[in-house]
């Protein structure tokens, strides 16, 4: 079974699909490919939010991605205490795994 990451128009995101195909050809575990698809989908959603392309990403956007994992609506401020979109444990797991995934993916895209 393969994984497909789609955009807002329900079309496959080509750079991600090429990378997932590359992982499949390397005979990576389906669980590994699924994890990569999940983290790259989160990163793609973040890139859409900040209106930039993956080829234009700088270190500052990678750092801001972690903050976005905590709060996907950075312009929204509340006077009342709000629960984070994701728990701190989830953010940290996503942060570590996403860093690993992005490191490999960005190297692949170079």
Order of alpha helices (4+ residues) and beta strands (2+ residues): alpha-alpha-alpha-alpha
